[in-house]
Every structure is written in structure tokens, then in C-alpha cells.
Amino acid sequence: MTEELLRRGVVESYLRLVRNEGALVAILRLRPAEALEERLREGVALLHEQSDFSPLFLCEDGSLLLFLRQMHLHAAVRSAKGMRELLRTRCGLDIVCGALTLMDADDGYETLKARLDTYMARAEKAGGGKICYGNVHYDFCARGGEKRIFDYFFSGRREVSIYNFYNGMPLHEKVTVLGYENGLLKIKTSLAKAAFLRNEPFTYIRHPQLPDTIRADVVTAIPGRAEVTLGNLHFIDTSPLDRENIRISPEESIEVSIGCSEGEAVVGKLEAIAVNSIAVRTDAAVPDACLEESAQYTVAFNLPERETGEAHIGVTGTLRCRKEGVWIFSIYPNHFAKQKIESYIARQQSKLITILQKMVLNFYQG
């Protein structure tokens, strides 16, 4: 019995489930980079767990094939990208490329295989661990494919959700689509939202039937009519909306000390904070001891508390990246630090809501 025969039998059993019961099944292929056997073994175990113990197969090109059940395309895409990130952070395993498609009742084994092969080739050419995806009707990675998707999706009036951020706090509202023509999307919002968007360069759009978040530029916003026109619509692979925790930009200037090996340290300012991550801006010279890739550091700072107090926070942080003077860390706070960070974020949210309420009041009062 060959691996191909096993793989085909399992795929065809899932296809029967799709045809007979209308089940939602996505098929995913991920090709890991060459790595030590131990890392690959850990990666296989992680994928098995994250896919709810789906059957797992090895394809001829070295990619791993698995199945995601009871997920619309957008949820399956998000799950696949989450797996890619977990493989990198937990197993030190990079993904070369990936492909995902939703099974259709009209599909056969050969059509599914051909679609996945096309997506894999396109994702490999794009590089950077790209995952290409689609369904029997749409190839979301095809050049020019977005226009066709938007024409179809926005052809009838429907509700979508738009998202923006104010000092790191996500703000969202359901809006009505008024029309889509020549790449411009016209939506009906609340008066306050239109007033807010008048000063925003872009917004994010989401809907359960869309596989990914859309980023769109704000072309015009007319608060008096509560109408907004958006342009330059395009899907984005990652967005701030995918963060599990709210990230807040502090109003105060908060000093942060980043402790490296050999007693070296770098001092910066807190740029943003969430329960599981922080961003620190620093223009200081970086000692050689602080230049280790994916290293762990001690990160210390004082968070303002109610009235005049301060809470000293000391956490271990794993450096995710450095970009334009900003260091991004994943942090692992203990119970005390987690409570203090959550409390600080909640207070900042309350302040921001008050500020936004005043903005809305000022708008209505002219």
C-alpha cells in the first residue's frame, strides 16, 4: 500500500462528508524548512494537536498535509497562520510555503490536488513563508484576483464591520455597503464614525465570508451624511486585529530597562504594552551582548497606579524583532505582573473612551 493510496482514500472520505452532510472541511499543506529531526518531530506533534488530531500525511515535496473541520475559509486561513507562528516560536521551525483550500461538493481528488499544487508553487515563488489559499471559485493569491472578489462580494448591499485603533484600542462598527464601483467602496456609518474617519488615513474591513482582513484607504468622509468612501482595497496577511490581547500606547513617558547578558543593559521608552507583549523605543547604542537573535532578556519598568503610586514590573522577554529603533518582545508575566498590566490597560481604555465621548459630543455641538 502506497502513501498516495492512503492519502487519496482519506481525502475522498472527507469529500463524501462534504457532499452528503454539507460539512465544512479545509485541506492544508505546509512545507517546513530543513531542520533537525527533533524539531521536525515536535512540529508534527504540534500540527496534530492544533488540527484537532487530524490525519497527517507527508507529500512528495516534503510538505505536510492535514485537515481542518467545521471552519469557513477565513477561520481556516487564520488557523493556518496561527500554526505557522506556533511552529516558529515553539519549535524553531520555519515554513517555506503553504497552501489551503476549502473542499467543494463538486471537487474530486485530482482537482483538489491540482489546486493545492498551484497554490504551493505560487506561495513558494512569493517567499517569506507565504500561505496561498482559495476555494473552487476564487484564487485569493492570483494577480488581479482581488478585483474579481470585491466585485462579487460587494455587488449586493450587505453589512460589514470596519475597525480602527485609537491609542492602540480597537474601535469597530457595523456599517452598510451603499455601493462598489471602479475600485471605490461607499459605506453608510454613524455620524460620529464618519467624523472620526475624516481624520484617519485608512480602516480595516472584516466579514465572515471574507478569508482575510481588507485594508482600505479613506478617500472621503462626510459626517453630515454619515457617508464614507474607501479606496485601494486589498487583503493583508496579518493585521492588528489578529492580536489576542489589546495593546495600549501609554500617555506617560515610561522608562524601560532591557537587561542583556554580562550585565549589559539598554534603556528606552515604552512604546506599547499588552499582557503578552511590549514594544520599547530606544536610540541608545546597543552593546554586543544585546545582539543575540531570539534571545531572552530581563525587561523592567514602573507602571503608574491609581493616585500617585507605581508598580515595579520585572519580566522575562523574548526578542521577536528590532525595527527602526523599536524592540518588540513577547513577555511572560507572573500573576502579580499580569494583574498590574491588565489594570493599567483597563484604566487607559477608560480614559480613551472618555476622550472619544467628548469628541462625539463636540461634533454634535458643532
C-alpha positions in Angstrom: 0.0 0.0 0.0 1.5 3.4 -1.0 1.4 6.7 0.8 -0.5 8.2 -2.2 -3.2 5.5 -1.9 -3.7 6.2 1.8 -3.8 10.0 1.2 -6.3 9.6 -1.6 -8.6 7.4 0.5 -8.7 9.8 3.4 -9.3 12.8 1.1 -12.2 11.0 -0.7 -13.8 10.1 2.6 -13.8 13.8 3.6 -15.2 14.7 0.2 -18.1 12.3 0.8 -18.7 14.1 4.1 -18.8 17.4 2.3 -21.2 16.1 -0.4 -23.6 14.1 1.9 -23.7 16.2 5.0 -22.6 19.7 3.8 -19.7 19.6 6.2 -17.0 22.3 6.1 -13.6 20.8 5.5 -10.4 22.7 4.6 -7.3 20.9 3.4 -3.9 22.4 4.3 -0.3 21.8 3.2 2.7 23.3 4.9 6.3 22.7 3.8 8.8 23.1 6.7 12.3 24.2 6.1 15.1 21.7 6.6 15.7 21.3 10.3 17.0 18.8 13.0 14.9 15.7 13.3 13.9 16.6 16.8 12.4 19.9 15.7 10.5 18.3 12.9 9.1 15.7 15.2 8.0 18.4 17.6 6.4 20.3 14.7 4.5 17.3 13.5 3.1 16.7 17.1 2.1 20.4 17.3 0.3 20.3 14.0 -1.5 17.1 15.0 -2.7 18.8 18.2 -3.6 22.1 16.6 -5.7 20.4 13.9 -7.8 18.5 16.5 -5.8 15.3 15.8 -6.5 15.4 12.0 -4.9 12.6 9.9 -1.4 13.8 8.8 0.4 12.9 5.6 3.8 13.5 4.1 3.6 14.7 0.4 6.2 14.1 -2.3 7.7 17.6 -1.9 8.2 17.2 1.8 5.1 19.2 2.8 2.7 18.0 5.5 -1.0 17.6 4.6 -3.8 17.8 7.2 -7.4 18.8 7.5 -9.3 21.5 9.4 -13.0 20.7 10.1 -16.0 22.9 10.7 -14.3 26.1 9.6 -15.2 28.7 7.0 -12.4 29.7 4.8 -11.5 32.9 6.8 -11.3 30.9 10.0 -9.2 28.1 8.4 -6.8 30.8 7.0 -6.4 32.3 10.4 -5.9 28.9 12.0 -3.2 28.0 9.4 -1.3 31.3 10.0 -1.5 30.6 13.7 0.0 27.2 13.2 2.8 28.8 11.1 3.6 31.2 14.0 3.5 28.4 16.7 5.9 26.3 14.6 8.3 29.2 14.5 8.0 30.3 18.2 7.6 26.9 19.9 9.6 24.6 17.7 12.1 26.9 15.9 10.7 25.6 12.7 10.2 28.0 9.7 7.6 27.3 7.0 8.9 27.7 3.4 5.4 27.9 1.9 1.9 26.7 2.3 -1.5 26.1 0.6 -5.0 25.9 1.8 -8.3 25.3 0.1 -11.9 24.6 1.1 -13.3 21.4 -0.2 -16.3 21.7 -2.5 -19.1 19.2 -3.3 -18.0 19.4 -7.0 -14.4 18.7 -6.2 -12.6 15.4 -6.8 -9.2 14.2 -5.6 -7.4 15.4 -8.7 -9.0 18.9 -8.7 -8.1 19.4 -5.1 -4.5 18.2 -5.7 -4.1 20.5 -8.7 -5.4 23.5 -6.8 -3.1 22.9 -3.9 -0.1 22.3 -6.2 -0.9 25.7 -7.9 -1.1 27.5 -4.6 2.1 25.8 -3.3 4.0 26.9 -6.4 2.7 30.5 -6.1 3.5 30.6 -2.4 7.0 29.3 -2.9 7.6 32.0 -5.5 6.3 34.7 -3.2 8.7 33.5 -0.4 8.6 34.5 3.3 6.5 31.6 4.4 3.5 32.7 2.3 0.3 30.6 2.5 -1.8 30.8 -0.6 -5.5 29.9 -0.3 -8.8 29.8 -2.1 -11.8 27.7 -3.0 -13.3 26.2 -6.1 -14.4 29.7 -7.3 -11.7 32.1 -6.2 -7.9 32.1 -6.0 -7.1 34.7 -3.4 -3.4 34.8 -4.3 -3.9 35.2 -8.1 -2.7 38.5 -9.6 -5.8 40.7 -10.1 -7.9 38.2 -8.3 -8.9 40.7 -5.6 -10.8 42.9 -8.0 -13.0 40.0 -9.1 -13.6 39.0 -5.5 -14.5 42.5 -4.4 -16.8 43.0 -7.4 -18.7 39.8 -6.4 -18.7 40.3 -2.7 -19.9 44.0 -2.7 -22.3 43.6 -5.7 -25.3 43.4 -3.3 -25.8 45.6 -0.3 -24.7 44.0 2.9 -23.3 44.8 6.3 -19.5 44.6 7.0 -17.5 45.5 10.1 -14.9 48.3 10.0 -12.1 48.6 12.5 -9.7 51.4 13.6 -7.5 52.0 16.5 -7.3 54.9 18.9 -4.1 54.9 21.0 -4.0 51.1 20.5 -7.6 50.5 21.5 -9.6 48.7 18.8 -12.8 50.5 17.7 -15.3 48.7 15.5 -18.7 49.4 14.0 -21.1 47.5 11.6 -21.7 49.6 8.5 -24.0 49.3 5.5 -22.5 48.9 2.0 -24.0 51.5 -0.3 -22.1 50.5 -3.5 -18.8 49.4 -5.0 -17.7 50.8 -8.4 -14.4 51.4 -10.1 -12.5 50.2 -7.0 -14.3 52.6 -4.6 -16.4 51.3 -1.8 -19.1 53.7 -0.4 -20.4 52.9 3.1 -23.1 54.3 5.5 -21.7 54.8 9.0 -22.9 56.6 12.2 -22.3 60.4 12.2 -19.7 60.0 14.9 -17.8 57.3 13.0 -17.7 59.4 9.8 -16.4 62.3 11.8 -13.7 60.1 13.3 -12.7 58.6 9.9 -12.4 62.1 8.4 -9.0 62.3 10.3 -8.0 58.7 9.7 -5.8 57.6 6.6 -7.2 54.1 6.4 -9.5 51.5 8.0 -9.9 47.7 8.2 -12.8 45.7 6.9 -13.9 42.2 8.0 -16.8 39.9 7.3 -17.3 36.1 8.0 -17.4 35.4 4.2 -14.0 37.1 3.6 -10.9 35.0 4.1 -8.7 37.8 5.4 -8.9 41.4 6.6 -9.1 44.1 4.0 -7.2 47.3 4.4 -8.7 50.3 2.7 -7.7 54.0 2.4 -10.2 56.6 3.5 -10.9 58.7 0.3 -13.6 61.0 1.7 -15.7 61.1 4.8 -18.8 63.3 5.0 -20.0 63.4 8.7 -23.2 65.4 7.8 -24.4 62.5 5.6 -22.6 59.8 7.6 -21.1 58.5 4.3 -17.5 57.4 3.8 -15.8 56.4 0.5 -12.9 53.9 0.7 -10.3 53.1 -2.0 -7.2 51.0 -2.6 -8.8 47.9 -1.1 -6.5 44.9 -0.6 -6.2 41.8 1.5 -3.4 41.8 4.1 -1.8 38.6 5.6 -1.5 40.0 9.1 -3.3 42.8 10.9 -3.5 44.3 14.4 -7.0 42.7 14.6 -5.4 39.3 14.9 -3.8 40.1 18.2 -5.2 38.1 21.1 -4.7 40.9 23.6 -5.4 44.6 23.5 -2.3 46.7 23.0 -2.2 50.2 24.5 0.1 53.1 23.8 0.8 54.9 27.1 0.2 58.6 27.6 3.0 58.9 30.1 6.7 58.6 29.4 7.7 55.3 30.9 11.4 54.3 31.1 12.2 50.6 30.4 15.5 48.8 31.2 16.4 45.9 28.9 18.9 43.7 30.7 21.3 41.6 28.5 23.9 39.1 29.3 27.2 40.0 31.0 25.4 42.8 33.0 24.9 45.0 29.9 21.6 47.0 29.6 19.8 49.2 27.2 17.4 52.0 28.3 14.4 53.0 26.3 10.8 54.3 26.4 7.7 52.1 26.5 6.0 52.4 23.1 3.1 50.0 23.6 2.1 47.3 26.0 -0.2 44.2 26.1 -0.5 41.4 28.6 1.8 39.2 26.4 4.0 41.7 24.6 5.7 45.1 24.8 7.3 47.5 22.4 10.3 49.6 23.5 11.7 52.5 21.6 15.4 53.3 22.1 18.0 55.4 20.3 20.8 54.1 22.6 23.8 52.3 21.3 23.3 48.6 21.5 26.1 46.6 23.3 27.3 43.4 21.6 25.8 41.4 24.5 22.3 42.6 23.4 22.6 41.5 19.8 21.6 37.8 20.2 18.9 36.7 17.8 15.7 35.4 19.5 17.4 35.7 22.9 15.7 36.2 26.3 16.1 39.4 28.2 15.0 40.8 31.5 12.7 43.7 31.0 12.0 46.1 33.9 9.8 49.2 34.2 7.4 51.0 36.6 3.7 51.3 35.7 1.7 54.2 37.1 -1.0 53.1 39.5 -4.1 54.9 40.8 -3.3 58.2 42.6 0.5 58.6 42.8 1.8 55.0 43.2 3.9 52.9 40.9 4.1 49.2 40.4 7.6 47.8 39.6 7.3 45.2 36.8 10.1 42.8 36.0 9.5 40.2 33.3 11.4 37.8 31.0 11.0 38.8 27.4 11.9 37.0 24.1 13.0 39.4 21.4 10.8 39.0 18.4 12.3 41.7 16.2 14.0 45.1 16.1 12.7 47.6 13.6 13.5 51.3 13.2 14.6 51.7 16.8 11.7 49.7 18.3 12.3 46.4 20.1 9.3 44.0 20.2 9.2 41.5 23.0 6.9 38.6 23.8 6.7 38.7 27.6 5.8 36.1 30.3 4.5 37.9 33.3 3.8 36.2 36.7 0.5 36.6 38.3 1.4 39.8 40.1 2.8 41.5 36.9 -0.2 40.2 34.8 -2.7 41.8 37.2 -0.8 45.1 37.2 -0.5 45.2 33.4 -4.2 44.4 32.9 -5.2 47.0 35.5 -3.1 49.7 33.7 -4.6 48.8 30.3 -8.1 48.9 31.7 -7.5 52.4 33.1 -6.1 53.6 29.8 -9.1 52.2 28.0 -11.4 54.1 30.3 -9.6 57.3 29.6 -9.7 56.7 25.9 -13.4 56.1 25.9 -14.0 59.3 27.8 -11.9 61.2 25.2 -13.9 59.6 22.3 -17.2 60.5 24.0 -16.0 64.1 24.2 -15.0 64.0 20.5 -18.5 62.8 19.6 -20.2 65.5 21.8 -18.1 68.2 20.2 -19.1 67.0 16.8 -22.8 67.1 17.6 -22.4 70.5 19.2 -20.6 71.9 16.1 
